[in-house]
Amino acid sequence: MKSQNQGRQDFLQWINELTECDYPKVELLSDGIGYCQIIDALHPGSIYLSKLNFMARFPDEYTKNLKVLDDAFSKLKIDKVVPIDKLSKCKFQDNMAFLQWMYNYASKVNPFVKNYRGYSRRLESFEKQHHGRYTQMSAHLIPNTEFLKFKQTDIDGRTFLKIETTKASQAEEAIKELEIDIKNKMDYNWKLIYALDDLQYQRDVLYGLLTKIDQCVQKSNDPAAIKMHNVIMEEPIDFSEK
């Protein structure tokens, strides 16, 4: 099927199946992990997955991951500019267009690529980074149980237990992921509150200074003072009636 006849779900299914990820929406591809693993699958050894941040949550962290992808493109002499700034902003249209290009590229290079151990490759790289005991990679980088290769010959309950254990483990990891995400967002909100308080303080100081200046110029008949008074009292364009 030609790529132009496929929708977002088709492309998401393709990248999730190839890389053993669980991206729920195209915008999350901005973390760069999925794109990097497509290149890792097509050109083994061409990209350093251990350089990736598997817990990236913010645009500046996405940018670093996408830079790893860009370096691989240069190494492989792939004639395509990685739009790092656009992709890192989590916009659907930019990531959708790049995902479609990646699909077309993969179709030309190796349309039958398979047996790529995407999840194992992530785990190997993640373990090399020596994170803390309870640190987990982003939830969408942990695949659904359908991607984990269970032995169908286990009929004594072991397969069931493995699946249930995996689900419980994924749930626990997701909770920890949410806790970390909430903490990061709370820290970010506090930074915004402090910045707002500082802006309000600066506004009050400047308003006080302008008030004192206006009181001084009102007592003068000097043309320059009158002009200064008019400037101070001038209504901003944004506040004028349209």
Beta strands, then each sheet from edge to edge (+ up, - down):
end
